[in-house]
C-alpha cells in the first residue's frame, strides 16, 4: 500500500509492527526449508549423480560460498536502500535458483546451483535486522527477533517430514520445483504490506509510531545516524555513530561475531549432516530420518522462543544488557559443548537423539541475543554489522558440512566432528565472558543508567 495519511491517532496504539514480524517469520520459514532441503535430497541425488562422501560435503557446503558474498553486501544495501526492495530482489532470485536445482545433471552443476542459492539468500537476515531495527523499539527488539528467528528451527522441524514426503511423492527434482512455487507466493505479500519505515505505512497510526520511536530509538534506515540529543553515547568510546572501524574493532562486536560463527557451525552441521548421521549410524530410511529430525528442531524452536522473551525480561528487570545478552550466549554455548561430546561415543539412537536435542536447542537458544547485540552496539548501521556477522556465519556454512564430509570420508565416523563442535563452543564461552560487554559499548543504550 502506498504511503499516505496514517489512521486516526485517537485510541490505543496499533499492532501492525507485529504483522511485519509475522511476514519476516514466514519468509524465514520458507528460507530455511529451501536451504535445508538438500540435506534430505542428497542421498537420492548422490545415487543418481554418482557423488561420494567428500563431494557430498562440498555440495552441502557450496551454499555458504555464495551466501558469504551477498550477506555482507546485503547488509550494506539494506542500510542504503532499505529492506523492502533488497528482500524482494533476494526472494525473486532464490525462486529461480531453488527451482533450477531440479534441472542439474552432474556434480559441477549441482555445486553451481547451491552456490547460486546462497548468493540469492544472502541478504535475508541483514534485511530482517534492518526491518526490525526500524519497526521495533529497543525494548521490544529481542522479543521480535526471537519471534522471527524461532522460524529457523520451526522450519527445520516441519520441513524435515514435508521435504522427505515431497521427495517420496515427486522425486528430488519435483521437490525443488514445488519449493520454488511456494517461495514465490510470499513476494507480492511483502511488496504490498511492508514499507521501510513505519511512518511510510498507512497501516500504522500515530500512537503506534510513538511506541516504535520511544525509548531513544534514533535509527535512520538510510544508514545515517541522527544527531538527536536523545542519543546516548557509548560508555567505552563516547561514540554516537557507527563507523567501519568500530564495526571491525569493537570487542563486543568481535566476540559476538565469533560466537555467531560457532552458532552457525552448529546449525549447519546439524542442518546438513543430521540426516546423514541418522542414515549412516542407525541405518534409517530417508522418510524415517525426516520424522526423527523433528524433535531436535522442535525443541530448539521452543527454547529460542522462550529465551527471546527472557532476554527482554532480564533487560527490563536489571536495566543491563550483559545479563540479557552476554550471559545467555555464554550459558547456552556451554550447555551445547557439554551435551555434544557424549554423542561421539553413543551407539543408542535414543541416547543420541536426546543429547543432540539438548545440544541443538542450547546452541540455538540465544539466537536473538546475537542479533539484538548488533542493534545495541550499532543501531545506525545494524544491517551492515549483521552482514559482517553473517559473513562469518556463511563461512561456517561452508566449513561445517565440508569438514564433516572429509572427516566421515576419511575416519569412517562422526566422532571427531562432534569433538570439534565441543571445542568451538568452549572457545565461544570463554571469549564471550571476557570481551562481550554490550553495556559499555552500546550506542543509545535503552537504559542509560545501566551502562557499566
C-alpha positions as CSV (number, residue, x, y, z in Angstrom):
1,X,0.0,0.0,0.0
2,X,1.4,3.4,-0.9
3,X,2.3,5.9,1.8
4,X,-0.4,8.2,2.9
5,X,-2.1,9.6,5.9
6,X,-2.0,7.2,8.9
7,X,-5.1,6.2,10.8
8,X,-6.6,8.4,13.4
9,X,-4.3,8.8,16.4
10,X,-7.2,8.5,18.9
11,X,-7.4,5.3,20.9
12,X,-4.8,2.6,21.6
13,X,-1.6,2.1,19.6
14,X,-2.0,-0.3,16.8
15,X,0.0,-3.6,16.5
16,X,0.9,-3.5,12.8
17,X,4.6,-3.8,13.7
18,X,3.9,-7.4,14.7
19,X,2.4,-8.0,11.2
20,X,5.8,-7.1,9.9
21,X,7.4,-9.5,12.3
22,X,4.9,-12.2,11.0
23,X,6.0,-11.5,7.4
24,X,9.6,-12.0,8.4
25,X,8.7,-15.2,10.3
26,X,7.1,-16.5,7.2
27,X,10.0,-15.8,4.8
28,X,12.5,-17.3,7.3
29,X,10.4,-20.5,7.4
30,X,10.5,-20.6,3.6
31,X,14.2,-19.7,3.5
32,X,15.3,-22.5,5.8
33,X,13.1,-25.1,4.2
34,X,14.6,-24.2,0.9
35,X,18.2,-24.2,2.1
36,X,17.9,-27.4,4.1
37,X,16.0,-29.4,1.5
38,X,19.3,-30.6,0.0
39,X,20.1,-32.5,3.2
40,X,17.2,-34.8,2.6
41,X,17.7,-35.0,-1.1
42,X,21.4,-35.5,-1.1
43,X,21.1,-39.3,-0.7
44,X,18.9,-39.8,-3.8
45,X,20.9,-37.2,-5.6
46,X,24.2,-38.9,-4.7
47,X,22.9,-42.2,-6.1
48,X,21.6,-40.6,-9.3
49,X,24.7,-38.5,-10.0
50,X,27.4,-40.7,-8.5
51,X,28.6,-38.5,-5.6
52,X,30.9,-39.7,-2.9
53,X,31.1,-38.5,0.8
54,X,33.7,-35.9,0.2
55,X,31.8,-34.5,-2.8
56,X,28.6,-34.7,-0.7
57,X,30.2,-32.4,1.9
58,X,31.3,-29.9,-0.8
59,X,27.7,-29.9,-2.2
60,X,26.3,-29.3,1.2
61,X,28.8,-26.5,1.9
62,X,28.6,-24.8,-1.5
63,X,25.7,-22.7,-0.3
64,X,28.0,-21.0,2.2
65,X,30.3,-19.7,-0.6
66,X,27.6,-17.7,-2.3
67,X,26.0,-16.7,0.9
68,X,29.2,-15.2,2.3
69,X,29.4,-12.7,-0.5
70,X,25.9,-11.4,-0.6
71,X,25.1,-11.5,3.2
72,X,28.0,-9.0,3.6
73,X,26.9,-6.8,0.7
74,X,23.3,-7.3,1.6
75,X,23.8,-5.5,4.9
76,X,25.3,-2.5,3.1
77,X,22.5,-2.5,0.6
78,X,19.8,-2.7,3.3
79,X,21.2,0.2,5.2
80,X,21.5,2.2,1.9
81,X,18.3,1.2,0.1
82,X,16.0,-0.4,2.7
83,X,14.8,-3.9,3.4
84,X,11.8,-3.7,1.1
85,X,13.5,-3.8,-2.3
86,X,16.5,-5.8,-1.2
87,X,14.4,-8.7,0.2
88,X,12.1,-8.6,-2.8
89,X,15.0,-9.0,-5.2
90,X,16.6,-11.6,-3.0
91,X,13.4,-13.8,-2.9
92,X,12.9,-13.4,-6.7
93,X,16.5,-14.7,-7.3
94,X,16.2,-17.6,-5.0
95,X,12.9,-18.7,-6.6
96,X,14.9,-19.1,-9.8
97,X,17.9,-20.8,-8.1
98,X,15.9,-23.3,-6.0
99,X,13.8,-24.3,-9.0
100,X,16.9,-24.6,-11.1
101,X,18.4,-27.1,-8.7
102,X,15.8,-29.6,-10.1
103,X,17.4,-29.4,-13.5
104,X,21.0,-30.3,-12.7
105,X,22.6,-33.2,-14.4
106,X,26.0,-33.5,-12.7
107,X,28.2,-32.7,-9.7
108,X,29.6,-29.4,-11.1
109,X,26.2,-28.0,-11.9
110,X,24.9,-29.0,-8.5
111,X,27.7,-27.0,-6.9
112,X,26.8,-24.0,-9.0
113,X,23.1,-24.3,-8.2
114,X,23.8,-24.5,-4.4
115,X,26.2,-21.5,-4.6
116,X,23.6,-19.6,-6.6
117,X,21.0,-20.2,-3.9
118,X,23.5,-18.9,-1.3
119,X,24.0,-15.8,-3.4
120,X,20.2,-15.3,-3.6
121,X,19.5,-15.9,0.1
122,X,22.5,-13.9,1.5
123,X,20.6,-10.6,2.1
124,X,17.8,-12.3,4.1
125,X,19.0,-11.8,7.6
126,X,20.5,-8.3,7.1
127,X,17.1,-7.4,5.7
128,X,15.3,-8.8,8.7
129,X,17.6,-7.0,11.1
130,X,17.2,-3.7,9.3
131,X,13.4,-4.1,9.3
132,X,13.2,-4.9,13.0
133,X,15.6,-2.1,13.8
134,X,13.3,0.4,12.1
135,X,10.0,-1.1,13.2
136,X,10.6,-2.1,16.9
137,X,11.8,-0.1,19.9
138,X,15.0,-1.2,21.7
139,X,12.9,-2.8,24.5
140,X,10.9,-4.9,22.1
141,X,13.7,-6.0,19.7
142,X,14.9,-9.1,21.4
143,X,11.3,-10.4,21.6
144,X,10.7,-9.5,17.9
145,X,14.0,-11.1,16.9
146,X,13.1,-14.1,19.0
147,X,9.7,-14.4,17.3
148,X,11.3,-14.1,13.8
149,X,14.3,-16.4,14.5
150,X,12.1,-19.1,16.0
151,X,11.2,-19.7,12.4
152,X,14.6,-21.3,11.8
153,X,14.2,-24.4,14.0
154,X,10.4,-24.4,13.3
155,X,11.1,-24.6,9.6
156,X,13.7,-27.4,10.1
157,X,11.2,-29.3,12.2
158,X,8.3,-29.1,9.8
159,X,10.5,-29.1,6.8
160,X,12.0,-32.5,7.6
161,X,8.8,-34.5,7.1
162,X,7.5,-32.2,4.4
163,X,10.6,-32.4,2.2
164,X,11.1,-36.1,2.7
165,X,7.4,-36.7,1.8
166,X,7.8,-34.5,-1.3
167,X,10.8,-36.5,-2.3
168,X,8.9,-39.7,-1.9
169,X,5.9,-38.3,-3.8
170,X,7.6,-36.2,-6.6
171,X,11.2,-37.3,-6.6
172,X,14.0,-35.0,-5.6
173,X,13.7,-32.9,-8.8
174,X,10.0,-32.4,-8.3
175,X,10.5,-31.4,-4.7
176,X,12.7,-28.5,-5.8
177,X,10.2,-27.3,-8.3
178,X,7.5,-27.3,-5.6
179,X,9.6,-25.3,-3.2
180,X,10.2,-22.7,-5.9
181,X,6.4,-22.2,-6.3
182,X,5.9,-21.9,-2.5
183,X,8.7,-19.3,-2.2
184,X,7.2,-17.2,-4.9
185,X,3.9,-16.8,-3.1
186,X,5.4,-14.6,-0.4
187,X,6.8,-12.0,-2.7
188,X,3.6,-10.0,-3.6
189,X,2.5,-10.0,0.1
190,X,5.8,-8.4,1.1
191,X,5.7,-5.8,-1.6
192,X,2.1,-4.8,-0.7
193,X,2.3,-4.9,3.1
194,X,5.8,-3.7,4.0
195,X,7.4,-0.2,4.0
196,X,11.0,0.5,5.1
197,X,9.9,2.9,7.8
198,X,6.7,2.7,9.8
199,X,5.8,6.3,9.2
200,X,5.5,5.4,5.5
201,X,2.8,2.8,6.1
202,X,-0.8,3.8,6.1
203,X,-1.4,0.8,8.4
204,X,0.4,2.4,11.3
205,X,-1.4,5.0,13.5
206,X,0.5,7.8,15.2
207,X,0.0,6.2,18.6
208,X,1.8,3.1,17.4
209,X,4.5,5.2,15.8
210,X,5.1,6.8,19.2
211,X,5.6,3.4,20.7
212,X,8.0,2.4,18.0
213,X,10.0,5.6,18.3
214,X,10.1,5.7,22.1
215,X,13.0,4.8,24.3
216,X,15.5,6.8,22.4
217,X,15.4,4.9,19.2
218,X,17.2,7.2,16.8
219,X,17.6,4.7,13.9
220,X,17.8,6.2,10.5
221,X,17.1,3.4,7.9
222,X,19.1,5.1,5.2
223,X,22.2,4.2,7.1
224,X,23.0,7.6,8.6
225,X,22.6,8.2,12.3
226,X,20.8,11.2,13.7
227,X,22.4,13.8,15.9
228,X,19.4,13.9,18.1
229,X,20.3,14.8,21.7
230,X,18.4,11.8,22.9
231,X,21.1,9.5,21.6
232,X,23.2,8.3,24.5
233,X,26.9,7.8,23.6
234,X,28.8,4.5,24.2
235,X,30.4,4.4,27.6
236,X,33.6,2.8,26.2
237,X,34.5,5.4,23.5
238,X,31.8,8.1,23.5
239,X,30.6,7.1,20.0
240,X,27.2,8.2,18.8
241,X,27.7,7.0,15.3
242,X,28.9,3.7,13.9
243,X,32.0,3.7,11.6
244,X,33.5,0.9,9.7
245,X,36.5,0.9,12.1
246,X,34.1,0.5,15.1
247,X,32.3,-2.4,13.4
248,X,35.6,-4.2,12.8
249,X,37.4,-3.4,16.0
250,X,34.8,-3.2,18.8
251,X,35.5,-6.0,21.3
252,X,31.8,-6.7,21.9
253,X,31.0,-7.0,18.2
254,X,34.1,-9.1,17.6
255,X,33.2,-11.5,20.4
256,X,29.6,-11.5,19.0
257,X,30.9,-12.3,15.5
258,X,32.9,-15.3,16.8
259,X,30.1,-16.6,19.0
260,X,27.7,-16.4,16.0
261,X,30.3,-18.2,13.8
262,X,30.2,-21.1,16.3
263,X,26.4,-20.9,16.4
264,X,26.5,-21.2,12.6
265,X,28.8,-24.1,12.7
266,X,26.4,-26.0,15.0
267,X,23.4,-25.0,12.9
268,X,24.9,-26.0,9.5
269,X,26.4,-29.2,11.0
270,X,23.1,-30.5,12.2
271,X,21.1,-29.0,9.3
272,X,23.3,-30.7,6.6
273,X,24.6,-33.8,8.4
274,X,21.9,-34.9,10.9
275,X,20.0,-36.8,8.2
276,X,23.3,-38.4,7.0
277,X,24.3,-39.2,10.6
278,X,21.0,-40.9,11.3
279,X,21.2,-42.8,7.9
280,X,24.8,-43.9,8.3
281,X,25.0,-44.7,12.0
282,X,21.5,-46.1,12.6
283,X,20.6,-47.2,9.1
284,X,17.3,-45.2,8.9
285,X,15.5,-44.6,5.6
286,X,15.0,-41.1,4.2
287,X,11.4,-40.9,5.3
288,X,12.3,-42.2,8.8
289,X,15.1,-39.6,9.1
290,X,12.6,-36.9,8.3
291,X,10.4,-37.8,11.2
292,X,13.3,-38.4,13.7
293,X,14.7,-35.0,12.8
294,X,11.5,-33.3,14.0
295,X,12.2,-33.5,17.8
296,X,15.6,-31.7,18.0
297,X,14.4,-28.8,15.8
298,X,11.0,-28.6,17.6
299,X,12.8,-28.4,21.0
300,X,15.2,-25.7,19.6
301,X,12.2,-23.6,18.5
302,X,10.7,-23.7,21.9
303,X,14.0,-22.8,23.6
304,X,14.7,-20.0,21.2
305,X,11.2,-18.5,21.7
306,X,11.5,-18.7,25.5
307,X,14.9,-17.2,25.6
308,X,13.9,-14.3,23.3
309,X,11.3,-13.4,25.9
310,X,13.7,-14.0,28.7
311,X,16.3,-11.6,27.2
312,X,13.8,-8.7,27.2
313,X,12.6,-9.7,30.7
314,X,16.1,-9.7,32.1
315,X,16.8,-6.3,30.4
316,X,13.7,-4.8,31.9
317,X,14.4,-6.0,35.4
318,X,18.2,-5.4,35.5
319,X,18.5,-2.4,33.1
320,X,21.7,-4.1,31.9
321,X,22.5,-5.7,28.5
322,X,25.2,-8.0,29.7
323,X,23.0,-10.5,31.6
324,X,20.3,-10.1,28.9
325,X,22.6,-10.8,26.0
326,X,26.1,-12.0,27.0
327,X,25.2,-14.4,29.8
328,X,22.5,-16.1,27.6
329,X,25.1,-16.6,24.8
330,X,27.8,-18.0,27.1
331,X,25.4,-20.2,29.1
332,X,23.7,-21.8,26.0
333,X,27.1,-22.4,24.3
334,X,28.4,-24.0,27.5
335,X,25.4,-26.4,27.6
336,X,25.9,-27.3,23.9
337,X,29.6,-28.0,24.4
338,X,28.9,-30.4,27.3
339,X,26.0,-32.2,25.6
340,X,27.6,-32.8,22.3
341,X,30.7,-34.7,23.5
342,X,28.9,-38.0,24.6
343,X,27.2,-38.3,21.2
344,X,30.6,-39.3,19.8
345,X,30.6,-42.4,22.0
346,X,26.9,-43.3,21.8
347,X,25.6,-46.4,20.0
348,X,21.9,-45.8,21.1
349,X,19.5,-44.0,18.8
350,X,17.5,-42.8,21.8
351,X,20.5,-41.5,23.8
352,X,22.0,-39.8,20.7
353,X,18.7,-38.1,19.9
354,X,18.3,-36.8,23.5
355,X,21.9,-35.5,23.6
356,X,21.6,-33.9,20.1
357,X,18.3,-32.3,21.1
358,X,19.9,-30.7,24.1
359,X,23.0,-29.6,22.2
360,X,20.9,-28.2,19.3
361,X,18.4,-26.5,21.4
362,X,21.1,-24.9,23.6
363,X,23.2,-23.8,20.6
364,X,20.2,-22.1,19.0
365,X,18.6,-20.8,22.2
366,X,20.4,-17.4,22.3
367,X,20.0,-16.6,18.6
368,X,18.0,-13.5,19.2
369,X,20.7,-12.2,21.5
370,X,23.3,-12.1,18.7
371,X,21.1,-10.0,16.5
372,X,20.0,-7.8,19.4
373,X,23.6,-7.1,20.3
374,X,24.3,-5.8,16.8
375,X,21.4,-3.4,17.1
376,X,22.5,-2.4,20.6
377,X,26.1,-1.6,19.6
378,X,25.5,-0.3,16.1
379,X,21.8,1.0,15.9
380,X,22.5,3.2,12.9
381,X,24.3,0.5,10.9
382,X,22.6,-2.6,12.3
383,X,22.2,-4.3,8.9
384,X,25.8,-3.7,7.9
385,X,27.0,-5.0,11.3
386,X,24.7,-8.0,10.8
387,X,26.2,-8.5,7.3
388,X,29.7,-8.7,8.8
389,X,28.5,-11.2,11.4
390,X,26.6,-13.2,8.9
391,X,29.7,-13.4,6.7
392,X,31.4,-15.5,9.4
393,X,28.1,-17.5,9.7
394,X,28.3,-18.1,5.9
395,X,31.9,-19.3,6.3
396,X,30.7,-21.7,8.9
397,X,28.0,-22.8,6.4
398,X,30.8,-23.9,4.1
399,X,33.2,-25.3,6.7
400,X,30.8,-27.3,8.8
401,X,29.5,-29.6,6.1
402,X,32.8,-29.7,4.1
403,X,34.9,-30.6,7.1
404,X,32.4,-33.1,8.3
405,X,32.3,-34.7,4.9
406,X,36.1,-35.0,4.9
407,X,36.0,-36.5,8.5
408,X,33.4,-39.0,7.6
409,X,35.0,-40.0,4.4
410,X,38.5,-40.4,5.9
411,X,37.7,-41.5,9.5
412,X,34.7,-43.6,8.8
413,X,32.6,-42.0,11.5
414,X,31.5,-38.8,13.2
415,X,33.4,-38.8,16.5
416,X,36.0,-36.1,15.6
417,X,33.3,-33.9,14.1
418,X,31.5,-33.9,17.5
419,X,34.8,-33.2,19.3
420,X,35.3,-30.1,17.1
421,X,31.8,-28.9,17.8
422,X,32.6,-29.0,21.6
423,X,35.9,-27.2,21.2
424,X,34.4,-24.4,19.2
425,X,31.5,-23.9,21.7
426,X,34.0,-23.8,24.6
427,X,36.1,-21.1,22.9
428,X,32.9,-19.1,22.4
429,X,32.1,-19.3,26.1
430,X,35.5,-18.0,27.1
431,X,35.6,-15.1,24.6
432,X,32.1,-14.1,25.4
433,X,32.7,-13.9,29.1
434,X,35.9,-11.9,28.7
435,X,35.1,-9.5,25.8
436,X,31.3,-9.3,25.3
437,X,30.4,-6.1,27.2
438,X,27.3,-4.5,25.5
439,X,26.5,-2.1,28.3
440,X,29.9,-0.5,27.9
441,X,29.8,-0.4,24.1
442,X,26.2,0.3,23.3
443,X,25.2,3.4,21.4
444,X,21.8,4.7,22.6
445,X,21.5,2.3,25.5
446,X,17.8,1.6,26.3
447,X,18.6,2.2,30.0
448,X,21.4,4.8,30.2
449,X,21.6,4.3,34.0
450,X,22.6,0.7,33.4
451,X,25.7,1.4,31.4
452,X,28.8,0.0,33.1
